[in-house]
Amino acid sequence: MNAAQRNFEGILDRYFESTLSENPVWANYTGLREGEGKLGRATLAHLQRQEQRRRQTLAALDTLNPRELTNEQHLDRLALRAMLNRECEDFARGKHELEPGALDTVLNLLQHELLRSDDEPARARKNILGVLRGTPRFLAEDAAVVTRPERVWRKVMQQTYGGAGSLFDAVDTFLGKPSTRNARRAAKDYHDAVMKRPLAPEGSFAIGAEAMQRRVREQVGLDYTLAEIESLAQAEAVRVGALLDAACKPFGKGRSVEEIISEARAGWNPGVDLPAVYRSETKRVADGFRAAKAVTFPKGDELQVRLVPDFMRHLYPTAAYSSPGAFEKRQRGIFWVNDLSLTKTTEAEKLAERQQHFGLSLTAAHEAYPGHHLQFVTANRHPRKWRRLFAHAVFYEGWTLWCEQMMVDLRIDRTPWLRIQQLHDALWRVNRILVDIRLQTGRYSYEQAAAHLRKHLGFTKARSEAEINWYSASPTVPMSYWLGRLENERLRQRLVVGRGWSLQQFNDWLLSFGTIPQAWIERYGLE
């Protein structure tokens, strides 16, 4: 190892060790025990100290001769610089003054510990009590920083506050006595303080064209202009729409995708034990991918299918996935099933709720094997430990759509309507690209973005607004789903079709680099 390579390793170590030490919530999520039961600080001074560390790290990177680094170090260099630039950019535009997210941080951390309570109740109890002690101070610190809340993000905070009571109730039940009184009062004080602040100008969530272009390059890994991405999305909408029309034709002339799926859903009865159905379907899909030799499955991992607890029901759609921490010794993922039929009274209502899980084979491929679970467990074993902390949506969401496509292409599920559902979902992800660009560059208002989803995808008002709520805080993530899926197909053409690689060789190669943009993997991962 030469001097530049040693210096680079030192830069990585110093940045992540100091940042994780000062950000115990992040450390806890990665699986480091020293972060458990702590909330850290949310003061402006703390945020300024973090910004100074980022700037110093960027300056240190600039002193290195990049030609002396290894290819693996180049991948970490690009990912680290992208992370630092994004966070510096958010600080410079005052995102900390706009986003009242501290209550969400507290509730997510309490939820994280409650999930741990099934297996390690004593550990969870200790951690929860630590979080509850720190909550009043943490929320008060952040309330002083949020001086001009962005109106969409304030609305999300109100929704979060509205659901906080059920989570606090669950904490009290687990602890066996009322213990959340001070935390509840602090949550109310936080909510009330934010609601009294003057709102930022409408649309303040948008980062603008220049920043959006930079994030396309650094988060998505593409050298396309925004105009080129928009042209790509419009062409994809036409192409995928034509494929969808063709897939619908065998089901009858003039029948829409909604009619076909609705009819199939109405004839499907999974029975009363939804988790058992998910377990069976997850195994069936996984066995199909194994038999097809599409990808190497990890060894020693765990995937548990669990029913969503009562206090989490409002947080999840029909199903969702929680990944293990990057440094957790026990690589256990949880595949959550949200069975809202348990909240209904009549048999007709119960059946209607269970039928919302129709098409769960695609969900299993997306969330479990070979989707999020397999991908994150593989990434969490990367020999370069800091690589495990980089998580670019263009890879992890592009990978899941790639898994859905492979399931159709490999005929792992031969249900006749499966391709229709997969293409309908693909069209949704294509439209995300257009909305993402137009929303973050100010060409769409919040209302116009939601209207786009209603017009082109038939979303309800509530669903469209829920989508735009998270789009507003996650620039380039919505576009990453389909762009990542296209990147995987482009590389498959080059390596499977062009060089004769097997599908398993190709997928294993992709997964071996961690969760970073495919274009970087292509540049530094091919000999």
C-alpha positions in Angstrom: 0.0 0.0 0.0 1.5 3.3 -1.1 1.3 6.6 0.8 -1.8 7.9 -1.0 -3.6 4.6 -0.4 -2.7 4.7 3.3 -3.8 8.4 3.6 -7.1 7.6 2.0 -7.8 4.7 4.4 -7.0 7.2 7.2 -9.5 9.7 5.9 -12.2 7.1 5.7 -11.5 5.8 9.3 -11.3 9.3 10.8 -14.5 10.5 9.2 -16.7 7.5 10.0 -15.4 6.8 13.4 -15.9 10.4 14.6 -19.3 10.8 12.8 -20.7 7.6 14.2 -19.4 8.6 17.7 -21.3 11.9 17.5 -24.4 10.4 15.9 -25.5 7.5 18.2 -28.8 7.0 16.4 -27.0 6.2 13.1 -24.5 4.0 15.0 -27.4 2.1 16.6 -29.0 1.4 13.2 -25.7 0.1 11.8 -25.5 -2.4 14.7 -22.9 -0.7 16.9 -23.9 -1.2 20.5 -22.2 2.0 21.7 -25.0 4.0 20.1 -27.8 2.2 21.8 -30.1 4.2 24.1 -28.8 7.5 23.0 -30.2 10.4 20.9 -27.2 12.6 20.5 -27.5 16.3 20.1 -29.6 18.4 17.8 -28.3 21.9 18.5 -27.1 24.3 15.8 -23.6 24.1 17.3 -23.6 20.3 16.8 -24.8 20.7 13.2 -22.1 23.3 12.5 -19.5 21.0 14.0 -20.6 18.2 11.6 -20.5 20.6 8.7 -16.9 21.6 9.6 -15.9 17.9 9.7 -17.4 17.4 6.2 -15.6 20.3 4.8 -12.3 19.2 6.3 -12.8 15.7 4.9 -13.5 17.1 1.4 -10.3 19.2 1.7 -8.4 16.1 2.7 -9.7 14.2 -0.3 -8.4 17.0 -2.6 -4.8 16.5 -1.4 -4.7 12.9 -2.7 -3.4 11.9 -6.1 -6.3 9.8 -7.5 -4.1 7.9 -9.9 -2.4 6.2 -6.9 -5.6 4.8 -5.5 -6.9 1.2 -6.1 -10.1 0.6 -8.0 -11.9 -0.3 -4.7 -10.7 2.9 -3.1 -12.0 4.9 -6.1 -15.5 3.5 -5.5 -15.3 4.5 -1.8 -13.9 7.9 -2.9 -16.8 8.6 -5.2 -19.4 7.4 -2.6 -17.8 9.4 0.2 -17.6 12.6 -1.8 -21.2 12.2 -3.0 -22.4 11.8 0.6 -20.4 14.8 1.9 -21.5 17.0 -1.0 -25.1 16.2 -0.5 -25.0 16.9 3.2 -23.0 20.1 2.7 -25.5 21.3 0.1 -28.4 20.6 2.5 -26.7 22.5 5.3 -26.0 25.4 3.1 -29.6 25.7 2.0 -30.7 25.5 5.6 -32.6 22.2 5.5 -32.2 21.9 9.3 -34.3 25.1 9.6 -37.0 23.7 7.2 -37.5 20.1 8.3 -39.0 19.3 11.7 -37.8 15.7 11.7 -36.7 15.2 15.3 -40.0 13.7 16.5 -39.8 11.1 13.7 -36.3 10.3 14.8 -37.4 9.6 18.4 -40.4 7.5 17.3 -38.4 5.5 14.8 -35.8 4.7 17.4 -38.4 3.6 19.9 -40.0 1.4 17.3 -36.5 0.0 16.5 -36.1 -1.0 20.1 -39.6 -2.4 20.4 -38.8 -4.7 17.5 -35.8 -5.9 19.4 -37.9 -6.7 22.4 -39.1 -10.0 21.2 -35.6 -11.5 21.3 -33.8 -9.3 23.8 -36.3 -7.7 26.2 -33.7 -6.6 28.8 -31.5 -4.9 26.2 -34.6 -3.3 24.6 -35.8 -2.1 28.0 -32.5 -0.4 28.8 -32.3 1.3 25.5 -35.9 2.5 25.5 -35.5 4.0 28.9 -32.4 5.8 27.7 -34.2 7.2 24.7 -37.1 8.3 26.8 -34.8 10.2 29.2 -33.1 12.0 26.3 -36.3 12.8 24.4 -37.2 16.2 26.1 -33.8 17.6 25.6 -33.4 16.3 22.0 -36.8 17.7 20.9 -36.2 21.0 22.6 -32.9 21.4 20.8 -34.3 20.7 17.4 -37.4 22.9 18.0 -35.0 25.8 18.5 -33.3 25.1 15.1 -36.4 24.7 13.0 -37.1 28.4 12.5 -38.9 28.4 9.2 -40.7 25.0 8.6 -41.4 24.0 5.1 -45.2 23.5 4.8 -45.2 20.0 3.3 -42.7 18.8 5.9 -44.7 20.5 8.7 -47.8 18.6 7.5 -45.8 15.3 7.7 -44.7 16.3 11.2 -48.4 16.8 12.2 -49.3 13.4 10.8 -46.4 11.9 12.7 -47.5 13.6 15.9 -51.1 12.3 15.4 -49.8 8.7 15.4 -47.4 9.1 18.2 -49.8 8.1 20.9 -50.2 4.5 19.8 -46.4 4.1 19.8 -46.1 5.6 23.2 -48.9 3.3 24.4 -47.0 0.3 23.0 -43.8 1.4 24.9 -45.8 1.7 28.2 -47.3 -1.8 27.6 -43.8 -3.3 27.0 -42.3 -1.5 30.1 -45.2 -2.6 32.2 -46.0 0.8 33.6 -46.7 4.4 32.4 -43.2 5.7 31.5 -43.7 8.0 28.6 -45.4 11.0 30.3 -42.4 13.3 29.9 -41.8 12.1 26.3 -45.4 12.7 25.4 -45.3 16.2 26.9 -42.1 16.9 25.0 -43.7 15.7 21.7 -46.6 18.1 22.3 -44.3 21.0 23.1 -42.3 20.2 19.9 -45.4 20.1 17.8 -46.8 23.3 19.3 -43.4 25.1 18.9 -43.1 24.1 15.2 -46.7 25.1 14.5 -46.1 28.6 15.8 -43.1 29.2 13.6 -43.6 31.3 10.4 -43.7 29.0 7.3 -41.0 29.0 4.7 -42.1 30.1 1.2 -44.1 27.5 -0.7 -42.0 25.0 -2.5 -38.9 25.5 -0.3 -38.3 21.7 -0.3 -37.1 22.0 -4.0 -33.4 21.9 -4.4 -33.3 23.6 -7.8 -32.0 22.5 -11.2 -28.3 23.0 -10.6 -28.3 20.9 -7.4 -30.6 18.3 -9.0 -28.2 18.0 -11.9 -25.3 17.5 -9.5 -27.2 14.8 -7.6 -28.0 12.9 -10.8 -24.3 12.7 -11.3 -23.3 11.9 -7.7 -26.3 9.9 -6.3 -27.5 8.2 -9.5 -24.1 8.0 -11.1 -25.2 9.2 -14.6 -23.8 11.9 -16.8 -27.2 12.6 -18.3 -28.6 16.2 -18.3 -32.0 16.7 -16.7 -33.5 17.3 -20.1 -32.0 14.0 -21.4 -33.5 12.1 -18.4 -36.9 13.7 -19.0 -36.7 12.6 -22.7 -35.7 9.1 -21.6 -38.7 9.0 -19.2 -41.2 10.2 -21.8 -39.9 7.5 -24.3 -40.1 4.9 -21.6 -43.6 5.8 -20.8 -44.6 5.2 -24.4 -42.6 2.0 -24.7 -43.8 0.5 -21.4 -47.4 1.7 -22.1 -47.3 -0.2 -25.4 -46.1 -3.4 -23.8 -48.8 -3.1 -21.2 -51.5 -2.7 -23.9 -50.2 -5.7 -25.7 -50.2 -7.8 -22.4 -53.8 -6.8 -21.8 -55.1 -7.8 -25.3 -55.4 -11.6 -24.6 -57.8 -10.7 -21.7 -60.4 -9.2 -24.1 -60.7 -6.2 -26.4 -60.8 -2.8 -24.7 -60.3 -4.2 -21.2 -58.1 -1.9 -19.0 -55.3 -3.1 -16.7 -57.4 -2.0 -13.7 -60.3 -4.2 -14.8 -58.1 -7.2 -15.4 -56.3 -6.9 -12.1 -59.5 -6.1 -10.2 -61.2 -9.2 -11.6 -58.3 -11.4 -10.7 -58.0 -9.9 -7.2 -61.8 -10.5 -6.6 -61.3 -14.2 -7.3 -58.4 -14.6 -5.0 -58.9 -15.8 -1.4 -55.6 -16.3 0.5 -57.3 -17.6 3.7 -57.2 -16.1 7.1 -53.5 -16.6 7.9 -51.7 -14.1 5.8 -48.2 -14.5 7.3 -48.4 -18.2 6.5 -49.2 -17.3 2.9 -46.3 -14.9 2.7 -43.9 -17.5 4.2 -45.0 -20.1 1.7 -44.9 -17.7 -1.3 -41.5 -16.3 -0.2 -40.1 -19.8 -0.1 -41.6 -20.7 -3.4 -40.1 -17.6 -5.1 -36.7 -18.1 -3.5 -36.7 -21.8 -4.6 -37.6 -20.7 -8.1 -34.6 -18.3 -8.3 -32.3 -21.0 -6.8 -33.5 -23.5 -9.4 -32.9 -21.0 -12.2 -29.4 -20.4 -10.9 -30.0 -16.6 -11.2 -28.0 -15.5 -8.2 -25.9 -16.9 -5.3 -27.9 -16.9 -2.1 -26.2 -15.8 1.1 -25.4 -18.3 3.9 -26.2 -17.8 7.5 -28.8 -15.1 7.0 -32.3 -15.0 8.5 -35.5 -13.7 7.1 -38.5 -13.7 9.4 -42.0 -13.0 8.2 -43.9 -11.2 10.9 -47.3 -9.6 11.4 -47.1 -5.8 11.8 -47.8 -4.9 15.4 -50.8 -2.7 16.1 -48.8 0.5 16.7 -47.1 0.1 13.3 -50.2 -0.5 11.2 -50.5 3.1 10.0 -46.8 3.2 9.0 -46.7 0.4 6.5 -48.5 -0.5 3.2 -49.5 -4.1 2.7 -46.0 -5.3 3.3 -42.5 -3.9 3.9 -39.0 -5.0 4.8 -36.6 -4.0 7.6 -32.9 -4.8 6.9 -30.3 -5.8 9.5 -27.6 -3.2 10.4 -24.4 -3.1 8.4 -22.4 -4.3 11.4 -24.9 -6.6 13.0 -23.5 -10.1 13.7 -26.9 -11.5 13.3 -28.0 -10.7 9.7 -31.7 -11.0 10.3 -34.2 -9.2 8.1 -37.9 -8.9 8.8 -40.6 -9.1 6.1 -43.6 -7.3 7.6 -47.1 -8.2 6.7 -49.8 -5.6 7.5 -53.0 -7.5 7.9 -55.7 -4.9 8.2 -58.4 -7.5 8.1 -57.8 -7.9 11.8 -59.3 -4.5 12.3 -62.5 -5.3 10.5 -65.7 -6.9 11.7 -67.6 -8.5 8.8 -66.3 -11.4 6.7 -66.7 -9.3 3.6 -64.6 -6.5 5.0 -61.9 -9.0 6.1 -61.7 -10.7 2.7 -61.5 -7.3 1.0 -58.5 -6.3 3.1 -56.7 -9.6 2.6 -57.3 -9.3 -1.2 -55.2 -6.1 -1.1 -52.2 -8.4 -0.9 -53.0 -9.8 -4.3 -49.8 -10.2 -6.4 -47.7 -11.0 -3.4 -45.2 -13.0 -5.4 -43.9 -9.8 -6.9 -43.7 -8.4 -3.4 -41.8 -11.4 -2.2 -39.3 -11.1 -5.1 -38.9 -7.3 -4.4 -38.6 -7.3 -0.6 -37.1 -10.7 0.2 -35.4 -13.1 -2.2 -33.6 -12.1 -4.3 -34.6 -8.5 -3.6 -33.9 -6.2 -0.7 -33.0 -8.9 1.8 -30.6 -10.8 -0.3 -29.0 -7.6 -1.6 -28.5 -5.9 1.8 -27.3 -9.0 3.5 -24.7 -9.4 0.7 -23.7 -5.7 1.0 -23.3 -6.0 4.7 -20.6 -8.6 4.3 -18.4 -6.4 2.1 -14.8 -6.7 3.2 -14.4 -2.9 3.0 -16.4 -2.1 6.1 -17.2 1.5 5.3 -18.6 0.5 1.9 -21.5 -1.1 3.9 -22.7 2.4 4.9 -23.1 3.8 1.4 -26.7 3.2 0.1 -27.5 4.6 -3.3 -31.2 4.1 -4.3 -30.2 3.7 -7.9 -28.7 0.3 -6.9 -31.0 -1.0 -4.1 -34.3 0.1 -5.8 -33.0 -0.7 -9.3 -32.1 -4.1 -8.1 -35.6 -4.9 -6.7 -37.2 -3.9 -10.0 -34.6 -6.1 -11.8 -35.7 -9.0 -9.5 -39.3 -8.4 -10.5 -38.3 -8.4 -14.2 -36.3 -11.6 -13.8 -39.2 -13.4 -12.1 -41.4 -12.7 -15.2 -38.6 -13.5 -17.7 -37.6 -16.7 -15.9 -41.3 -17.7 -15.5 -40.9 -18.3 -11.8 -44.5 -17.3 -11.4 -46.5 -18.2 -14.5 -49.8 -16.5 -13.4 -51.2 -15.0 -16.6 -51.8 -11.6 -15.1 -48.4 -11.3 -13.5 -46.8 -9.5 -16.4 -49.6 -7.0 -16.5 -49.1 -6.1 -12.9 -45.4 -5.9 -13.3 -45.7 -3.5 -16.3 -48.3 -1.4 -14.6 -46.0 -1.0 -11.6 -43.1 -0.2 -14.1 -45.2 2.6 -15.6 -45.7 4.0 -12.1 -41.9 4.1 -11.6 -41.3 5.7 -15.0 -43.7 8.5 -14.1 -41.8 9.0 -10.9 -38.8 10.2 -13.0 -40.9 13.0 -14.5 -42.4 14.0 -11.2 -39.1 13.9 -9.4 -37.4 16.3 -11.9 -40.3 18.7 -12.2 -41.0 18.9 -8.5 -37.4 19.5 -7.4 -36.7 22.1 -10.1 -39.9 24.0 -9.3 -41.7 23.2 -12.5 -44.3 21.4 -10.6 -45.9 22.6 -7.4 -46.9 20.1 -4.8 -50.5 20.1 -6.1 -49.4 19.7 -9.7 -47.1 16.8 -8.8 -49.9 15.0 -7.0 -52.3 15.7 -9.9 -49.8 14.1 -12.3 -50.0 10.8 -10.4 -53.8 10.9 -10.4 -54.0 11.7 -14.1 -51.4 9.2 -15.4 -51.7 6.4 -12.8 -55.2 6.7 -11.4 -54.0 7.3 -7.9 -56.5 8.5 -5.2 -55.9 12.0 -3.8 -54.6 10.5 -0.5 -52.2 8.1 -2.2 -50.9 10.7 -4.6 -50.2 13.1 -1.7 -48.5 10.4 0.4 -46.2 9.8 -2.6 -45.3 13.5 -3.0 -44.7 13.9 0.7 -41.7 11.6 0.5 -40.6 12.7 -3.0 -40.3 16.2 -1.6 -37.7 15.2 0.9 -35.8 12.7 -1.2 -34.5 14.3 -4.5 -33.3 11.7 -7.1 -34.6 8.7 -5.1 -38.0 8.5 -6.9 -36.2 8.5 -10.3 -33.7 5.9 -9.1 -36.1 3.0 -9.3 -36.5 2.9 -13.0 -33.2 4.4 -13.9 -31.5 1.7 -11.8 -33.5 -1.0 -13.5 -32.4 0.4 -16.9 -28.8 0.4 -15.8 -29.0 -3.2 -14.9 -30.4 -4.1 -18.3 -27.8 -2.0 -20.1 -25.0 -3.9 -18.2 -26.7 -7.2 -18.9 -26.6 -6.5 -22.6 -22.9 -5.7 -22.4 -21.8 -8.6 -20.2 -24.4 -11.5 -20.6 -25.3 -10.9 -24.3 -22.0 -9.3 -25.3 -19.4 -11.4 -23.3 -21.3 -14.6 -22.7 -21.6 -14.3 -18.9 -24.2 -16.4 -17.2 -27.0 -14.6 -15.4 -25.7 -15.8 -12.1 -22.2 -14.5 -12.8 -23.6 -11.2 -13.8 -25.8 -10.8 -10.8 -23.1 -11.9 -8.4 -20.7 -9.5 -9.9 -23.2 -6.6 -9.5 -23.9 -7.5 -5.9 -20.2 -7.9 -4.9 -19.5 -4.1 -4.9 -22.1 -3.0 -2.3 -24.9 -0.5 -2.8 -23.4 2.1 -5.1 -24.3 3.3 -8.7 -24.0 0.8 -11.5 -22.0 3.2 -13.7 -19.3 3.4 -11.1 -19.2 -0.4 -10.8 -18.8 -0.6 -14.6 -16.0 1.9 -14.6 -13.9 0.5 -11.7 -15.2 -3.1 -11.5 -14.4 -4.4 -14.9 -10.9 -5.6 -15.8 
